């Protein structure tokens, strides 16, 4: 099976899992809020972060049933981040995955609430997910990883740095600091949570996987910056060239398009090399 086929198969499993969690919300939840949460969570997407949870865990012999909790949790956090990222006060985007963004479809207030609700749902899913007694200490570590990666030490902190950098020229160190937090933190978290789902995890394996995740997270962001320049709105499913219009600091803006591609290649090779042990 090719990687593309494997990711597609995994995406179907993740979508079914997320659908189950949304459907299990009680009738007391406001129907419009529930619909907005569903729109933001199940609109599509590559499901890269939950995929990384699954493949990392399986690499170390983790039970698939154990992996479902952290995989669903991190996708809820990612969905919340996209909903809030699209808000008028942030990137003010009207398209996400080829569909109206949540605040365009349901209103700005409901968009804020849907993001808030998905954020807390992620922690609720992980906290309530059954795990073998031997892994319960690791569940606490997963919750710590998810909290750090999604809050001021991770994604939210990176988003703040990104907003502060708009309209300013940021050097490479500054740009790396933004994206290690904004994009890289959740990708690092996905890999580390997948590893923590295994009873066979060693310190050396966690070290190698952490180095891999930090490098691949950065490569992911560089590629996203490149696509914003080279692709179209129809292909991306979101507004193309939005980084330039918002005067965002990006790798192509700093290094040039070819320079950004070369830097991406080096970071990708570093990720692969980290896994060699």
N, C-alpha and C positions, 0 to 999 in steps of 0.2 A: 504494500500500500504506500502511495506517495505521501509526502508531508501534507500537500494540499488536500488530498482525500481524507487523511487522518484528522486534519483540523476541521473539515466539513462534518465528519462523523461526530467529533467531539462537540462541535457547535450545536448540532441537533440535540445532543444529550443535555447540554447546558441550558438551551432554550426551554426544553421540557421541564427541567429542574426549576428554572426561574418562574415559569408559568405556574407550576405547582405552588410555589411560595406566594405568588400574587393571589391565586385563587383561594388560598387558605386564610387570607385576611378576613377578619370577622365582618359581619353585616353592619356593625356599628361604624365602620370606616366610611366616611363621606364618599358617595359614589363618584363624584367628580375628582376627588383627590386620588381615589383608587385608579380611575381611568388615566389620570395624568401620570401616575407612577408606572402604570402598564405601558403607556406611550413611551416614556423615557427609558424603560428597562428592556422592552421587547420589540423595539423598533427595528432591530437588526444589529449588525456589527460583527466583527471578526471573532470576538470573545478570546482575545489574545491572553488576557490575564488569567482567566479560569483555565485556559488551555495549558498555560505554564504551571499552574498548580497541579493539574492532572499528570502531565508528562514528567514533572520533577518527582512527584510522589511515586509514580509507577516505576521510574528509574531505580528507586530505592526500595521497591517491594511493598509500598503502602497499599492498603485495602481501598478500592475505589469508593466504597460506601463512606469511608472516613473522609476522603477527598472532596466529597460533594458539598460539605458544609463550608470550608474555606473558599472553594471555587465559587459558590453562589454568593458568598459574603463579599468577596472582592469585586465581583461584577456589579453588585448593588452600589458599592462605593464609587466605582468608575462611572456608572450611570448618573449618580448624583452629581459628580464633578462636571460631567458634560452639560447637564441641565443648567447648573449654576454658571458655567463658563459661557454659555450662550446668552445669558441674561443681558438686558439693555445696559446695566451698570458695568458689565464686563466686556465681552466681545460683541454683544448686540447682534448675534447671528440669527438668521431666519430659517436656515436649513440645517438639518442634521440627518445623515444617512438617506438623503433624498426626500425627506419629509419635513413638514413644518416643525420647528423646535417646540419644546413643551410650552414655553411662555407665549409663543404665537398661537398655538392650538388651544390653550386653556387659560391664558391670561398670566400676567407677570406674578401676581400674588400666589396663584396656584402652582406656578413653576417653582417659586421659592419653597413652598411647602412640600411639593413632590420631591424635590432634592433633599430637603431635610428628612423627610420620611424614609427615603431610600437609604440615606446614610445610617440612620438608626436601625433600619431593618437589617442591614448588613451585619451589624454587631449582634442583633437579636438572633439571626439565623446561626451565626457561629457559636454564640453562647449556649443555645439550646440544642445544638447538633450532638447526637449521641456518639461517644467515642469509647474505646476500650479503656478500662481503668488505668492501664499502664501508660496511656497517652494523655490522661487528664492534665498532668503538668505541662505538656506540650500545647494543650488547648489554651491554657493561660498565656503561654508564650505567643501563640497565634494572635490572641486578642491584643497583646502588647504590640506585636508587629503591625497589626492593622491600624491600631490607634496612632502609632508613631508615623506610619506611612501616609495616613490620610489627613493628619492635623498640621499644626504650625511647624512641626519638625520635618514635615514631608510636603505633601501635595499643596496644602493651603499656604504654607510658607513659600513654596515655589511660585504659586499664583500671585502672591503679594509682590515678590521680587520681579515677576514678569510685568505686572502693572506699573511698578515704579520705573521699570526700564523703558516703557513706551516713550517714544520721542527723544530718547537719549542714545548715544553710542556706547555700547557696552563691550569691553574687551573679552577675549576668549575665556579667561578665568571667571568673569562675571556671568557669561552666558552658560558656562558649564555648571555654575552654582545654581542658576535658575532651573535648569532642566534636570539636574540630579535630584532636585526636590519635586518639581512640578510633574514630570513624567516618570523619571527613573525610580522614585520611591515606591510607587505602587507595583511596578514590574519587579523590583527587588523583593518586595513583600510577597508577591505571588510565588516566586521561586522558593523563598525561605519557608513560607507556610506549607507548600507542597512537601518540602524536605521534613518539616516538623510532623507531618502526618505519618512518617515511617518510624517503626520501632528499631530500625537498623541504622539510623542516622549516626554518623561519626563527625567529630570536629573537623577533620580534614575534608570530608565531603561538603560540609556546610561552608567552609572557607572557599573551596573551589567554586561552589554554586553561587556564593555571594559575589565573587569576582566576576563570574559570568554574567549574573543578572545586572550588575552595575554597568557593565560594558554594553550589553545588548539593549538595555534601557536607553542608553545614550544614543546608540545606533538607530534605534526606533524613532527617537525624536529628530535626529538629523534627517532621516529619510522623510519624516512628516514635513519638515521644513522645505525639503527639496520638492516634494510633491505639490506643495502650496504654490511653488513657482512654475513648475513644469506641467501640471495637470489642469483639467477643466472642472468646473462646478458639477457637470453631469457625471464625470468619472468619480470625483471625490465624494459626491453626495452632500457636500457642504460648500460654502462660498469659497471659490478659489481666489488666490491673491489677497486674502483678507489680512495676512500678516503685514504686507506692505502698506495697505490702506490704513491699518492701525499703528503704523510706524513701530512695529515690534522688532526687537533684536532677534535675528535668526542666523543660522549658520551660513546660508547663501549670502545674506547681506554682509556678514562679517568677512567671510573667506572667499566669496565668489562661488558661482555654481560648481565649477570644476573642483575648486578647493574643498567645498563641502562634501562632494562625492568622494574625494580622496581621503578626507578625514573620516568619513563614514566607513570606508573600506578598512582603514587601520583599526578603528574601534571594533568593527565586526571580527577582524582577525584576532584581536585581543580577547574577545569573548570566547571564540572557538578554542584558543590556546588555553584559557583558564580551565576548560573541561578536560584537557588531555590526561590529567591524573585519574 
